């Protein structure tokens, strides 16, 4: 599959934007400007960007507690994201959700969540909705290698296969379930082999190669749109930092970290752009500078945004309807 130059440049821009956002968020968190917890996606940028590059605006994604990159890849606004991290009124959840609950239904971002594997049945339900509405949309579900051990993973894949749902299950296999290495919580080498049990395609891909991720997801998306049903993709990548910001990650061997740092997805993409003449170093630097400037603008917005009023704590808690369908 020939990937157009403009798409390759778009993917590079999105990856450096994710990296800039994560680095700034870490800086602010360490300076005690942000409440709550942060789970950094640094090192995994190629997976959400490559996957979302294959989607239309009206397609859907579901995400995880480590989901800043997932939603930025789908088009989330940096100012509203940063405001949410600051717990401000202008944030995506009006300051009530924080880092782990970014959602924007208008962009098909159906929510990140803090439940391991929680994104999987949500995406499956979206697949049912797509099928009932008879559209050609698809849903991409992001989760980690730890999430692939949840019962919700197996139940969802079984249902999606049985009902032929248009869902692409993308495992951001960063090699660790919190602090437990994949080699000790799974005997299988490739999570993709689990697709066999549900009679759907299972593909393993280098999750640090954004073009390779795009190509396998695009094939799965095309198949789903044509009525071919779900797919499982095992994108092997690496979480460069600990489970959360502040985790010393002493459970990781130094040699392992060095191995993956040498395979940084952004540097790999940048090198390819320069070697193929799709970009010059000056143009690449301009993309990087613009990304950092956009993040800084988001911080200015967030700092100046108002905090929610205390009585707003009681809003958005219930749907407004009781169990009998009557308005409260």
C-alpha positions as CSV (number, residue, x, y, z in Angstrom):
1,X,0.0,0.0,0.0
2,X,1.5,3.3,-1.1
3,X,1.0,5.8,1.7
4,X,0.6,9.4,0.4
5,X,3.2,12.0,1.5
6,X,0.6,14.2,3.1
7,X,-0.6,11.4,5.2
8,X,2.9,10.5,6.3
9,X,3.5,14.1,7.3
10,X,0.1,14.2,9.1
11,X,1.1,11.1,11.1
12,X,4.5,12.7,12.0
13,X,2.7,15.9,13.2
14,X,0.3,14.0,15.3
15,X,3.0,11.9,16.9
16,X,5.1,14.9,17.9
17,X,2.0,16.7,19.2
18,X,1.3,13.7,21.5
19,X,4.9,13.6,22.7
20,X,4.9,17.4,23.3
21,X,1.6,17.2,25.2
22,X,2.8,14.3,27.4
23,X,6.1,15.9,28.2
24,X,4.4,19.1,29.2
25,X,1.8,17.3,31.3
26,X,4.6,15.5,33.1
27,X,6.4,18.8,33.7
28,X,3.2,20.4,35.1
29,X,2.4,17.4,37.2
30,X,5.8,17.3,38.8
31,X,5.4,21.0,39.5
32,X,2.2,20.2,41.4
33,X,0.0,22.2,39.0
34,X,-2.1,19.2,38.0
35,X,-4.3,17.1,40.4
36,X,-4.9,13.4,40.2
37,X,-2.7,10.9,38.4
38,X,-1.0,10.8,35.0
39,X,-0.3,7.7,32.9
40,X,2.1,8.7,30.1
41,X,1.9,7.3,26.6
42,X,5.4,8.3,25.6
43,X,6.9,5.7,23.4
44,X,3.6,4.4,22.1
45,X,2.6,7.2,19.8
46,X,2.8,5.3,16.6
47,X,-0.1,2.9,17.5
48,X,-2.9,5.4,18.0
49,X,-1.7,7.7,15.2
50,X,-1.3,4.8,12.7
51,X,-4.7,3.4,13.7
52,X,-6.6,6.8,13.6
53,X,-5.0,7.6,10.2
54,X,-7.2,4.8,8.8
55,X,-10.4,6.2,10.2
56,X,-13.0,8.7,9.0
57,X,-14.3,11.6,11.1
58,X,-17.5,9.7,11.8
59,X,-15.8,6.5,13.0
60,X,-15.4,5.7,16.7
61,X,-12.6,5.0,19.2
62,X,-12.6,3.9,22.8
63,X,-9.6,4.3,25.0
64,X,-7.9,3.5,28.3
65,X,-6.4,5.2,31.4
66,X,-3.3,5.8,29.2
67,X,-5.2,7.5,26.5
68,X,-4.0,11.0,25.8
69,X,-2.4,10.0,22.5
70,X,-5.5,8.0,21.5
71,X,-7.8,11.0,21.6
72,X,-5.2,13.5,20.2
73,X,-4.8,11.1,17.3
74,X,-8.6,11.2,16.7
75,X,-8.6,15.0,16.7
76,X,-9.2,16.1,20.4
77,X,-8.6,19.7,21.1
78,X,-5.5,20.4,23.2
79,X,-7.0,23.3,25.0
80,X,-9.9,21.3,26.3
81,X,-7.7,18.4,27.2
82,X,-5.3,20.5,29.2
83,X,-8.2,22.3,30.9
84,X,-9.5,18.9,31.9
85,X,-6.2,18.0,33.4
86,X,-6.3,21.3,35.4
87,X,-9.8,20.4,36.5
88,X,-11.2,23.5,34.9
89,X,-14.7,24.3,33.7
90,X,-13.7,24.4,30.0
91,X,-12.3,20.9,30.1
92,X,-13.9,18.0,28.1
93,X,-15.6,16.8,31.3
94,X,-16.0,20.2,32.8
95,X,-13.1,19.4,35.1
96,X,-14.8,16.3,36.6
97,X,-13.1,13.5,34.7
98,X,-9.4,14.3,34.7
99,X,-6.8,12.6,32.7
100,X,-8.4,9.2,32.4
101,X,-11.9,10.2,31.1
102,X,-11.5,12.4,28.0
103,X,-14.5,12.1,25.7
104,X,-15.8,14.0,22.7
105,X,-18.8,12.3,21.1
106,X,-18.7,14.8,18.2
107,X,-15.3,13.4,17.2
108,X,-16.3,9.8,17.8
109,X,-14.2,9.7,21.0
110,X,-16.5,7.6,23.1
111,X,-14.4,7.9,26.2
112,X,-11.2,6.9,27.9
113,X,-11.7,5.1,31.3
114,X,-9.8,3.8,34.2
115,X,-11.1,0.2,34.1
116,X,-8.6,-2.3,32.7
117,X,-10.2,-3.7,29.6
118,X,-13.2,-1.4,30.1
119,X,-12.9,0.0,26.5
120,X,-13.4,-3.4,25.0
121,X,-17.1,-4.1,25.7
122,X,-17.9,-0.4,25.0
123,X,-16.5,-0.7,21.5
124,X,-18.4,-3.9,21.0
125,X,-21.6,-2.2,21.9
126,X,-20.8,0.6,19.5
127,X,-20.4,-2.1,16.9
128,X,-23.9,-3.4,17.6
129,X,-25.2,0.2,17.3
130,X,-23.5,0.6,13.9
131,X,-25.0,-2.6,12.7
132,X,-28.5,-1.7,13.9
133,X,-28.3,1.7,12.2
134,X,-27.0,0.1,9.0
135,X,-24.1,2.5,8.5
136,X,-20.6,1.7,7.2
137,X,-18.8,3.2,10.2
138,X,-16.3,1.2,12.3
139,X,-15.1,1.3,15.9
140,X,-11.4,1.0,16.9
141,X,-10.9,-0.2,20.5
142,X,-7.6,0.5,22.2
143,X,-6.4,-1.6,25.2
144,X,-3.2,-3.0,26.7
145,X,-1.7,-6.5,27.0
146,X,-3.0,-6.7,30.5
147,X,-6.5,-5.9,29.3
148,X,-6.3,-8.8,26.9
149,X,-6.5,-11.1,30.0
150,X,-9.8,-9.7,31.1
151,X,-13.0,-11.7,30.7
152,X,-14.4,-8.8,28.9
153,X,-11.9,-9.3,26.1
154,X,-12.9,-12.8,25.4
155,X,-16.6,-12.2,25.8
156,X,-16.4,-9.2,23.5
157,X,-14.4,-10.9,20.8
158,X,-16.8,-13.8,20.9
159,X,-19.8,-11.6,20.5
160,X,-18.2,-9.5,17.8
161,X,-17.3,-12.6,15.8
162,X,-20.7,-14.2,16.3
163,X,-22.5,-11.1,15.2
164,X,-20.0,-10.0,12.6
165,X,-19.5,-6.6,14.2
166,X,-17.4,-3.8,12.5
167,X,-14.9,-3.5,15.4
168,X,-11.1,-3.5,15.2
169,X,-9.5,-4.5,18.5
170,X,-6.1,-2.8,18.7
171,X,-3.8,-4.0,21.6
172,X,-1.2,-1.4,22.5
173,X,1.1,-4.1,23.7
174,X,3.6,-2.1,25.7
175,X,5.0,-5.2,27.4
176,X,3.7,-4.5,30.9
177,X,0.5,-4.9,32.8
178,X,1.2,-2.2,35.3
179,X,4.4,-3.6,36.7
180,X,4.0,-7.2,35.5
181,X,6.0,-8.1,32.3
182,X,4.0,-9.8,29.6
183,X,6.3,-12.8,29.6
184,X,5.1,-13.6,33.2
185,X,1.3,-13.1,32.7
186,X,0.9,-14.7,29.2
187,X,2.5,-17.9,27.8
188,X,1.7,-16.9,24.2
189,X,4.2,-14.8,22.3
190,X,1.7,-13.0,20.2
191,X,-1.7,-11.8,21.5
192,X,-2.9,-11.9,17.9
193,X,-3.1,-15.7,18.1
194,X,-6.2,-15.4,20.4
195,X,-8.1,-14.3,17.3
196,X,-8.1,-17.9,16.1
197,X,-10.5,-18.9,18.9
198,X,-13.0,-16.5,17.5
199,X,-12.5,-17.1,13.8
200,X,-11.3,-13.6,13.0
201,X,-8.1,-12.2,11.5
202,X,-5.3,-11.7,14.0
203,X,-2.3,-9.6,13.0
204,X,1.0,-8.8,14.8
205,X,2.7,-5.6,13.8
206,X,5.6,-3.5,14.8
207,X,3.8,-0.9,17.0
208,X,6.7,1.5,16.7
209,X,6.4,1.8,12.9
210,X,3.5,4.2,12.3
211,X,3.2,3.3,8.6
212,X,3.1,-0.5,9.3
213,X,0.3,0.2,12.0
214,X,-1.6,2.3,9.5
215,X,-1.4,-0.4,6.8
216,X,-2.7,-3.3,9.0
217,X,-5.5,-1.1,10.5
218,X,-6.5,0.2,7.1
219,X,-6.9,-3.4,5.9
220,X,-9.0,-4.3,8.9
221,X,-11.1,-1.2,8.5
222,X,-11.7,-1.9,4.8
223,X,-12.7,-5.4,5.7
224,X,-15.1,-4.3,8.5
225,X,-16.7,-1.6,6.2
226,X,-17.4,-4.3,3.6
227,X,-19.2,-6.5,6.1
228,X,-16.2,-8.8,6.9
229,X,-16.5,-8.4,10.6
230,X,-13.9,-7.8,13.4
231,X,-10.2,-8.1,13.6
232,X,-7.6,-8.3,16.4
233,X,-4.3,-6.4,16.0
234,X,-1.3,-6.9,18.3
235,X,0.8,-3.8,18.0
236,X,4.1,-4.4,19.9
237,X,5.4,-1.2,21.4
238,X,6.9,0.0,24.7
239,X,5.9,2.3,27.6
240,X,9.0,4.4,28.0
241,X,8.1,5.6,31.5
242,X,6.6,3.8,34.5
243,X,3.0,2.8,35.0
244,X,2.2,6.3,36.3
245,X,4.2,9.5,36.5
246,X,6.3,9.0,39.6
247,X,6.7,5.3,39.2
248,X,10.5,4.6,39.3
249,X,9.9,1.4,37.3
250,X,12.7,-0.5,39.0
251,X,11.1,-3.7,37.7
252,X,12.5,-3.0,34.2
253,X,16.0,-4.1,33.1
254,X,18.2,-1.2,31.9
255,X,19.1,-3.1,28.7
256,X,15.4,-3.5,27.9
257,X,14.8,0.2,28.1
258,X,17.8,1.0,26.0
259,X,16.7,-1.5,23.4
260,X,13.3,0.2,23.0
261,X,14.7,3.8,23.2
262,X,16.8,3.0,20.2
263,X,13.5,2.2,18.4
264,X,11.7,5.4,19.2
265,X,8.7,5.7,16.9
266,X,9.0,9.4,16.3
267,X,12.7,9.3,15.5
268,X,12.1,6.3,13.2
269,X,9.4,8.3,11.3
270,X,11.5,11.4,11.1
271,X,14.5,9.6,9.7
272,X,12.3,8.0,7.1
273,X,10.8,11.4,6.1
274,X,14.3,12.8,5.7
275,X,15.8,9.8,3.9
276,X,12.9,9.7,1.3
277,X,12.9,13.4,0.7
278,X,9.4,13.8,2.0
279,X,10.6,16.4,4.4
280,X,13.7,18.5,5.2
281,X,15.2,18.9,8.6
282,X,14.0,22.5,8.6
283,X,10.4,21.4,7.8
284,X,10.5,18.7,10.4
285,X,11.7,21.1,13.0
286,X,8.9,23.5,12.1
287,X,6.4,20.8,12.7
288,X,7.9,20.0,16.0
289,X,8.1,23.7,17.0
290,X,4.4,24.2,16.0
291,X,3.4,21.2,18.1
292,X,5.2,22.6,21.2
293,X,3.7,26.0,20.6
294,X,0.2,24.5,20.4
295,X,0.7,22.8,23.7
296,X,2.0,25.9,25.4
297,X,-1.1,27.8,24.1
298,X,-3.3,25.0,25.7
299,X,-1.5,25.6,29.0
300,X,-2.2,29.3,28.8
301,X,-5.9,28.6,28.2
302,X,-6.1,26.1,31.0
303,X,-4.5,28.3,33.5
304,X,-6.8,31.2,32.7
305,X,-10.0,29.1,32.5
306,X,-12.5,29.2,35.4
307,X,-12.8,26.5,38.0
308,X,-16.2,24.8,38.2
309,X,-18.7,26.3,40.7
310,X,-19.1,24.1,43.8
311,X,-22.8,23.4,43.1
312,X,-21.9,22.0,39.7
313,X,-20.6,18.9,41.5
314,X,-24.3,17.7,41.5
315,X,-24.7,18.2,37.8
316,X,-24.0,15.5,35.1
317,X,-24.3,12.8,37.8
318,X,-27.5,11.2,36.6
319,X,-29.0,11.0,33.1
320,X,-32.1,12.9,34.1
321,X,-34.4,9.9,33.6
322,X,-35.5,7.2,36.1
323,X,-35.6,3.5,35.5
324,X,-39.1,3.7,34.1
325,X,-38.2,6.3,31.5
326,X,-39.7,9.3,33.3
327,X,-37.8,12.6,33.5
328,X,-36.5,13.3,37.0
